[in-house]
């Protein structure tokens, strides 16, 4: 009986099979050049100071607990945040502590103000305050003609209904004092602001930190502006 040698046929079949697999593998590989280009072109934006103002939109806070974002045409950027939890007049409930990070480009002192609103139906001294604190104790008050650095949460308050109103000042009890709040940044870099819910149904639109301009100028220049950011 004549014998057939199948070895060349087997080798040829394996060759074409491997070639097909290699071609298929190349089709599913990502385009490495495009991936790297996308990573390079991705913008990173940071809240920072510009022309004497550092504006923080309230919805930029990392919300938790009994805070929520509400849409409203009267609010800057069309949104504000509301604290809908229970009143916390004596101490802070850290379950309702919210934070935001920002950068300053140089050392400096910044007056701290905000745009807030109370519901129309509440009494004038209700739904109008929060607990506020700058970690690293850079927040300060002016007491007895001296700078007093704030080492813990303090009450921050103002009044305004119907429209979001510019204002905000410290109402301290130990020591007893009312004062504007100033954040004193010792150097350029990243800082954090913390707020904790205090009065039910308090509404916050944005915070305005200003340096090198008067309070009236800060009010006029910040009213129509949204968050100050830098992207790179």
C-alpha positions in Angstrom: 0.0 0.0 0.0 1.3 3.5 -0.9 2.0 5.7 2.1 1.2 9.4 2.1 3.2 12.0 4.0 0.8 14.4 5.7 3.5 16.4 7.6 3.8 19.3 5.0 0.0 19.7 5.0 -0.2 19.9 8.8 2.7 22.5 8.9 1.0 24.6 6.2 -2.3 24.6 8.0 -0.7 25.7 11.3 1.1 28.5 9.6 -2.1 30.0 8.1 -3.9 29.5 11.4 -1.3 31.5 13.4 -1.3 34.2 10.7 -5.0 34.7 11.1 -4.8 34.8 14.9 -2.0 37.5 14.7 -4.1 39.6 12.3 -7.1 39.4 14.6 -5.0 40.4 17.6 -3.8 43.5 15.8 -7.3 44.6 15.1 -8.4 44.8 18.8 -5.2 46.5 20.1 -5.9 50.1 21.2 -4.3 53.0 19.4 -1.6 53.8 21.9 -0.7 57.1 20.3 -4.3 58.3 20.4 -4.7 57.2 24.1 -1.6 59.1 25.1 -2.7 62.2 23.2 -6.1 62.1 25.0 -4.4 61.9 28.4 -2.1 64.8 27.5 -5.0 67.0 26.3 -7.3 66.4 29.2 -7.9 69.7 31.1 -7.7 69.9 34.9 -9.5 72.9 36.4 -9.0 74.4 39.8 -10.8 77.1 41.8 -8.4 79.9 42.3 -8.1 83.7 42.7 -8.3 86.1 39.8 -8.3 89.9 39.8 -8.8 90.1 43.5 -11.7 87.7 43.7 -11.9 84.0 44.6 -15.4 82.8 43.9 -16.7 79.4 45.0 -20.0 78.2 43.6 -21.9 76.4 46.4 -22.6 73.3 44.2 -18.8 72.9 44.0 -18.7 71.6 47.6 -18.5 67.9 48.2 -22.0 67.4 49.6 -23.1 64.8 52.1 -25.7 64.4 54.8 -28.7 66.8 54.6 -27.5 69.1 51.8 -28.9 69.1 48.3 -28.5 71.0 45.1 -31.5 73.1 43.9 -32.0 74.6 40.5 -33.1 78.3 40.4 -32.8 81.0 37.8 -32.0 83.5 40.4 -28.9 81.6 41.6 -25.5 82.1 40.1 -24.9 79.4 37.5 -28.6 78.4 37.9 -28.0 76.4 41.1 -27.7 76.8 44.9 -27.4 74.4 47.8 -29.9 74.0 50.7 -29.4 72.6 54.2 -32.6 70.6 54.9 -31.5 68.9 58.1 -32.5 69.7 61.7 -31.3 72.9 63.4 -27.8 72.4 65.1 -27.5 75.6 67.1 -25.3 74.3 69.9 -22.7 72.0 68.2 -21.9 70.6 64.8 -23.2 67.3 63.4 -20.3 66.3 61.2 -22.6 64.0 59.2 -23.6 67.4 57.6 -20.0 68.7 57.1 -19.2 69.7 53.5 -15.8 70.7 52.0 -14.3 72.4 49.0 -10.7 72.8 47.9 -9.2 75.7 46.2 -5.8 77.3 45.4 -4.3 80.8 45.9 -1.4 81.9 43.7 0.3 83.9 46.5 0.2 84.6 50.2 -2.5 87.2 51.1 -5.5 88.1 53.3 -9.0 87.5 51.9 -12.3 88.9 53.3 -14.9 86.1 53.4 -18.4 86.9 52.2 -21.2 85.1 50.4 -24.5 85.2 48.6 -27.3 83.5 50.6 -31.1 83.5 50.9 -33.7 82.7 53.5 -37.2 81.2 52.6 -39.7 84.1 52.4 -42.0 82.5 55.1 -39.4 82.2 58.0 -38.7 84.7 60.7 -35.9 87.2 60.0 -33.4 85.5 62.3 -34.1 81.9 61.1 -32.5 79.9 58.2 -29.7 82.4 57.9 -26.5 80.9 59.2 -23.9 78.0 59.1 -20.9 76.7 61.0 -17.7 77.7 59.1 -14.0 76.7 59.5 -10.8 76.9 57.5 -8.5 74.0 58.4 -4.9 74.9 59.3 -6.5 77.8 61.3 -6.1 80.4 58.6 -9.5 81.9 59.3 -9.5 84.9 61.6 -11.6 87.6 63.3 -10.8 91.1 64.5 -11.3 91.4 68.2 -10.2 94.2 70.5 -8.1 95.6 67.7 -6.2 92.4 67.3 -6.2 89.4 64.9 -7.8 86.4 66.5 -7.2 83.1 64.6 -10.1 80.7 64.6 -9.2 77.2 65.7 -12.6 75.6 65.4 -16.1 76.1 63.8 -17.7 79.4 64.3 -21.2 80.8 63.4 -21.3 82.7 60.1 -24.5 84.7 59.5 -26.4 87.2 57.4 -30.0 88.0 56.2 -31.7 88.1 52.8 -34.9 87.0 51.2 -36.4 86.8 47.7 -33.0 87.4 46.0 -29.6 86.0 47.0 -28.0 88.7 49.1 -24.4 89.6 49.5 -23.1 89.7 53.1 -21.8 87.4 55.9 -20.0 87.9 59.2 -18.9 86.0 62.2 -21.2 85.9 65.3 -18.9 84.5 68.0 -19.8 83.6 71.6 -16.4 82.7 73.1 -15.1 85.3 73.0 -18.3 87.3 72.4 -17.8 89.3 69.2 -19.2 90.1 65.8 -16.6 90.5 63.1 -15.9 90.2 59.4 -14.1 87.0 58.7 -10.6 87.1 57.0 -8.8 84.1 55.6 -5.0 84.7 56.0 -3.1 82.4 53.6 0.6 82.3 54.6 1.8 81.1 51.2 0.6 80.0 47.7 -1.0 76.6 47.5 -4.1 74.5 48.1 -6.5 75.2 51.0 -9.8 73.8 52.2 -13.0 75.4 53.5 -15.5 73.5 55.6 -19.1 74.3 56.3 -21.5 72.4 58.6 -25.3 72.7 58.6 -26.7 74.9 61.4 -30.1 76.4 60.4 -32.8 74.4 58.6 -33.6 75.5 55.0 -30.6 77.9 54.7 -29.8 78.5 51.1 -26.3 79.2 49.8 -25.5 80.4 46.3 -21.7 81.2 46.3 -18.9 82.4 48.5 -16.8 85.4 47.6 -13.2 85.8 49.0 -11.7 89.2 48.1 -8.2 90.7 48.4 -6.8 94.1 47.5 -10.3 95.6 46.7 -12.9 97.2 48.9 -16.0 95.3 50.1 -18.2 97.4 47.8 -16.0 96.6 44.8 -16.1 92.9 45.7 -19.9 93.0 45.8 -20.2 94.9 42.5 -17.6 92.7 40.7 -18.8 89.4 42.0 -22.6 89.8 41.5 -22.7 88.6 37.9 -19.6 86.3 38.0 -19.5 82.6 38.6 -16.7 80.4 39.9 -13.2 81.7 39.3 -11.2 78.8 37.9 -7.9 78.1 36.0 -7.5 75.2 33.7 -4.3 73.5 32.4 
